[in-house]
Amino acid sequence: MTNLVLHVPGRPPFQLEGEGRSWTLGRSSQNDVAIPDVSLSRHHARISWKDGVAYLEDLGSLNGTSLNGERITTAHPLQDGDEILLGQVLLRLGSPSRGPRVHIGAESDQSSSAGSLVLPLERIRALPERRSEAPQTLRLREVIQEIQSLTLELLQDTPPEELLSNLLDRLWTLLKPWRAAVLILDSQSGLHTVASRGPEGNQPILLARSLVDAALERKESVLFNDLGDSQDGQGLASPSLVLSGITSALVTPLEHQGVVKGLLYLDSRAPRLPFDEEDLRLANTFAHLATAKLEQARMREEAMARKKLDQELDLARHIQQGLLPGFPPEIAGYEIQGNNLPSRQVSGDLFGWWPRSDGRWLFCLADVSGKGLGPGLLMASMQATLEAWTERDLSTADMAFQLSRMLARHTDGRRFVTAFLALLDPRTGALTYTNAGHNPALLLRPGRPVETLDAQGLPIAMLPGHPYAEATLQLAPRDLLVVYTDGITEATDPGNEEFGAEALQSLLVAKQHEPLLALDAAILGELDRFTQGAPYQDDRTLLMLRRI
């Protein structure tokens, strides 16, 4: 088996390796190779390894799949150097390409620096001191220098608490308060102090509730002076502030895009002059810059957490896809096809086929209620159980009964599984089945109306101990059995109109004589056309069996 490298425009080379592996390609992010191009269908094509050969198949895409310039409708083998056209996106199979090399030229190759101003970073970052300038100009330069330093710090990966402490140091230098503090609002513990500054041995800072509410609830920056004489000041400041001789104080919220993260507090007393509006604007500017960094750090942490979760779910999806069967078995006189397309990373649907020692084959398609990781784990448990029970001489009714009792012990009573179980005797064409609360399976016989194989019992694990019935039918040549999950019939278009069982039956009747691989692609392609890009809300799974 020769591994292949898939080249996608604007993407790193993608390795295609692993016997029995398969990769889906399409516009949806749920694909193994997601290509966000409008000319592609949500699930456009699939590449699979079988017996050391890679095959390309179209999944019923709207704009088609071409291999080396020729459009394909069935699976075709691939080799190194092939060109694949998905819609309007051209892919290539081959060795990794290399970009242009980079060389460092000699000094004689460089353009002249005459007329250019060259300054070291230290001179760029340091503002010259001009003692002869007016105090306002010197203050402005000092403020600009501190803002520049804080801005450079914002570009670094500084821990939030260290950043807020540095913010307080810069304001301490610029505004020269008597005391200062930064408090952060935590959803669990409320306000807590991150950093504070003050004289040695100073008593704790006591803030009035009205002052805190002004910053946190009304998102107001407050400046008050002459606390002992101002009636408003008495309402905002605590008595301890007045008694301590404080003549001026300000508070400003740490706010970003309407969300308050905490507050900044500063106060002063003689001989420092009271704070003015310029001081308040400066404190507000510094607070806003720091809060933007806090929000950036929070968003980064959330993004890393989401990325980790996506990686774990992607790993779970690959493990789960490995549990599903690969290429269908070769049973003389029969054609088999199965497919599963999850609406999320992890699917709650199951399909499969298992040979038995008596020559019969067990077929199953199941749908676990709900979405996400929980149903996926229950699906994996059921798949492992079916694998282990292959050699047990159980009828489909007994198997449904035992599965119901077993799975009920591992659920909280809110999970259940609809399932279609069937035993096929390939020699005679006899098929015994049990429908445990699943959608009616469809039996298509040439020249006859479509037959529905309705439910014969409740979903598995809904009422453990409840018995199940079974029925037997005879598959004649050209008879086709189609089992599906409701993710197909309940797929909706942008107007929230469902695809429906009648549309599925009409499509099957029109194409019932086509090869099952092409029929599978036609169904999925028709769903893509019907939904017009609307997201699928549930997994789509098919299991088809035809006697030749």
Secondary structure, DSSP 8 states (H G I E B T S, - for coil): ---EEEE-TTS--EEE--TT-EEEEESSTTSSEE---TTS-SS-EEEEEETTEEEEEE-S-SS-EEETTEE-SS-EE--TT-EEEETTEEEEESS-----------GGGS---TT-----HHHHHS----TTS-HHHHHHHHHHHHHHHHHHHHTS---HHHHHHHHHHHHHHHH--SEEEEEEEETTTEEEEEEEE-STT-------HHHHHHHHTS---EEEE-TTT-HHHHHHS-HHHHHTTEEEEEEEEEEETTEEEEEEEEEEETTS----HHHHHHHHHHHHHHHHHHHHHHHHHHHHHHHHHHHHHHHHHHHHHHHS--S----TTEEEEEEEE-SSSS--EEEEEEE-TTS-EEEEEEEESS-SHHHHHHHHHHHHHHHHTTTS---HHHHHHHHHHHHHTTS-SS--EEEEEEEEETTTTEEEEEEES---EEEE-TTS--EEE---B--BTTSTT-----EEEE--TT-EEEEE-HHHHT-B-TT--B--HHHHHHHHHHHTTS-HHHHHHHHHHHHHHHHTT----S-EEEEEEEE-
